[in-house]
Amino acid sequence: MAKAPAKETAEISVLQISQGTVKMHIVGNLPFIYNAMSVKAKRELLLPKGRKTAADRAQTLKHEPLNEYRESVYRVLSNTSSTRLCFPTGAFKKAIATAALDLPGTKKAEIGRLVSVPAAVFPIWGVPQLMMSVVRSADMNKTPDIRTRAILPEWATIVELSFVRPKLSATSVVNLLAAAGITVGVGDFRQEKGAGSYGSFRIVEPDDADFKRITKAGGRAAQDAALESPEMYDSETEALFSYFNSEVARMRQHDGGATKKGRKKADPVHVNGSADPLEGGALAG
């Protein structure tokens, strides 16, 4: 009887991997528009109130520009941080993953697995201004509306990314982020969306003149002051904001706080501040 052939055992070889980190200093090429969801919208998602009646709509303002401006940003709550404003780190990770779609030899899903972000938020230097602009709603008719957001005409940040070696190198990650700054961008109305080009950026050296100037003038104190009493971004914003305030003042004077029989007195309209202590987009630092 013939002997059965001996079974061959194959040795499994596992590639040894390690993690590297690269820190990059960034300066915006074009203004950065914040797009955090407001407290009002979050509460409506958490506890929907249903459709408002005509009486409800008559007693409440559709927009409160100053509050919407303040709630559009992400904030660091700590008073020891160098900035008040920040931005979720996932935005930059998504940016480089999207940039990988346009570059040969890289895949979006693979970059998403091989690149990670060690921090929850990145600091954003720059002085915010109030911007009001016409947007299209997401409904079937694309209904136009006025949206108020914070915009940073000049901005800078420091991005730190971790990557898996040897699949990626520091040079590869830097090249990906540089490409993302050109083809994707961050924030609202960014390059990735096609219609706008806001939020584009470039990688610079730590001693870059623009980076040093923006970080010096656009720190926490300047940002707190701008959130409290903002400058208008452009002439259209200034005209809309002035019109809103004058009309609300006229309505207050006309109503005179009077109440109709059988109806409760309406709460005061909050224009320059809200009685609600919650801040939109606040993040612990």
C-alpha positions, 0 to 999 in steps of 0.5 A, a space after each residue: 500500500 502506497 504511503 500518503 503524501 505528507 501535507 505541506 504547511 505554508 508559513 503565513 507572513 504578516 506585514 508589520 505595520 506601524 503608525 506615523 503622524 504628520 502635523 501641517 500648518 494651513 492657511 485659507 486661500 478663500 473665506 471659510 463659511 461655518 455650517 453648524 446645525 442650530 440649536 433650534 434645528 437640533 431640538 426640532 429633530 429631537 422633539 418635533 413640534 409639528 406644523 405651525 398654525 397661522 397664529 403661531 407663525 404670526 407670533 414668532 420670527 422665522 429668522 433671528 440673524 444674530 442668533 443664527 450667526 452665533 449658532 453657526 460656529 463650533 466653539 471650544 468651551 474652555 477659556 484656556 484654549 488659544 481659539 474660541 472657534 474650532 472645526 470637527 476633524 472629520 471634515 479634513 479626513 473626508 476631504 483627503 478621502 474625497 481628493 483620493 478619488 481624483 488621484 491615480 493609485 489611491 482609493 477613497 475607502 482605503 484612505 479612510 481606513 489608513 488615515 485617522 485623526 488623533 483629536 476631536 477638533 482642530 482650532 481655527 484662527 481668524 475673526 468671524 463676520 456675519 454673512 446673510 445670503 440667499 440659499 435654496 431649501 432642500 424641498 422639491 421646489 428648491 424654495 429660496 430662503 435667507 440664511 445667516 452664517 459666520 464667515 472667516 475672510 482669513 483663517 488658519 489652522 493646524 491639522 494633525 493626521 495619523 497614517 499607517 506605515 508602510 502603506 502610506 508615508 508622510 509625503 503621501 499624506 501631505 500630498 493628499 491634503 494639499 490636493 484636498 485644499 485645491 479640489 475639495 476644501 472645507 466648510 459650506 459652499 466649498 469647492 467639492 460641491 461644484 457651485 462655490 469655491 470657498 474653504 480652499 486652502 494651502 499647506 504652509 511652513 510654521 513661520 509663514 507670514 500669513 499664518 503668523 499674522 492670522 494666528 496673532 490677530 485672530 485668537 480667542 479674544 478677537 473671536 469672542 468680541 466678534 461673536 458678541 458684536 460682529 461686523 457685516 461681511 458685505 453690503 448685501 448683508 449690511 442692508 438685509 440686517 439693517 432692514 430686519 432690525 428696523 422692521 422688527 422695531 416697527 412691529 414692536 412699536 405697532 403691537 405695543 405689547 397689547 393682547 387680544 381677549 382670550 389670548 396670552 401675551 406673546 413672548 418678547 421677540 429676541 433679536 439681539 440675543 436669546 433668553 436661551 443659554 444654550 450655544 449652538 455647535 458648542 464643543 468641549 475643548 
